[in-house]
Amino acid sequence: MTLTAELHIRRGGPGEAPREQVFHVPYAPGQSVLDALRWIRVNADPSLAVRFSCINANACKECMMQIDGRAGYACTARLTAGPMRVAPLPSKALVRDLVTEIAPPEERLTR
């Protein structure tokens, strides 16, 4: 029997009404929330926007988001078998889905 985790993910972009989408992902003890989000992108919905840069130690902290109502890193937060709620950081400017602006305004590229 395959265990699954249930992720309730807040989706949308600036100026859009936020919506919640539920995903069921394979669950194994020790998995991170980031593991589940990456599984969703590969297997269920490649349009899910999530930022991470685990390969580059200098760009760490990119996967910070709200997990069950608390700010945390998706790479270190452990996935649970029960329902989990994942949302972008409320104090940062929303880019899309779980991605928020991380660069200080004076360091952002203008469009």
C-alpha positions in Angstrom: 0.0 0.0 0.0 1.4 3.4 -1.0 1.1 6.2 1.6 0.1 9.6 0.3 0.4 13.1 1.7 -2.2 15.8 0.9 -0.9 19.2 0.1 -3.3 22.2 -0.1 -1.4 24.8 -2.1 -2.3 28.4 -2.5 -2.0 29.4 -6.1 -2.3 32.6 -8.1 -0.4 35.7 -9.1 -0.5 39.4 -8.3 -3.9 40.9 -8.9 -5.6 37.5 -9.1 -7.9 36.0 -6.5 -5.9 33.3 -4.7 -7.2 29.8 -5.2 -6.4 26.5 -3.4 -5.4 23.4 -5.2 -5.1 20.0 -3.5 -2.5 17.5 -4.6 -1.9 13.9 -3.3 1.7 12.9 -3.5 3.5 9.7 -2.6 4.7 9.9 1.0 7.7 8.3 2.7 8.9 9.2 6.2 11.7 11.7 6.1 10.6 13.4 2.9 10.7 17.2 2.8 7.9 19.5 1.6 10.3 20.5 -1.2 10.5 16.8 -2.3 6.7 16.8 -2.6 6.6 20.1 -4.5 9.2 18.9 -6.9 7.2 15.6 -7.4 4.1 17.7 -8.2 6.0 19.7 -10.8 7.3 16.6 -12.5 4.3 14.3 -12.2 1.1 16.4 -11.8 1.4 20.1 -12.7 4.5 21.6 -14.3 3.0 25.0 -14.0 3.4 25.1 -10.2 5.8 28.0 -9.5 8.2 27.3 -6.6 11.7 28.6 -6.1 14.7 26.6 -4.8 18.4 26.5 -5.4 19.7 23.6 -3.3 22.7 23.0 -5.6 24.1 26.5 -5.0 24.9 27.0 -1.3 25.3 30.8 -1.9 21.6 31.0 -3.0 20.1 29.2 0.0 16.9 30.3 1.6 15.0 30.6 -1.7 12.4 28.0 -0.7 11.1 29.9 2.2 7.3 29.8 2.3 4.4 29.4 4.8 3.9 25.8 5.8 0.9 25.1 8.0 0.7 28.8 8.9 4.4 29.2 9.9 7.3 30.5 7.8 9.8 27.8 7.1 12.1 26.3 4.5 10.5 23.7 2.2 13.8 21.9 2.0 14.0 21.2 5.8 10.2 21.0 6.7 9.2 17.4 6.9 6.2 16.2 5.0 3.5 14.6 7.0 0.9 12.0 6.0 -1.9 14.3 7.1 -3.1 17.4 5.1 -0.6 20.2 5.0 -1.2 23.8 3.9 1.5 25.6 1.8 1.3 29.3 0.8 3.6 32.1 -0.2 5.1 34.3 2.5 2.4 36.9 3.2 5.0 39.7 4.0 6.7 39.6 0.6 5.5 40.7 -2.8 4.0 37.8 -4.7 5.5 36.8 -8.0 3.3 33.7 -8.7 2.1 30.7 -6.7 4.7 30.0 -4.0 7.3 32.4 -5.3 7.7 35.7 -3.6 10.2 38.5 -4.3 13.4 37.9 -2.3 15.7 40.6 -3.6 15.7 44.0 -1.9 14.1 46.7 -4.1 17.4 48.4 -4.8 18.9 45.1 -6.2 16.0 44.1 -8.5 16.3 44.3 -12.2 13.8 46.6 -13.8 11.6 45.3 -16.6 
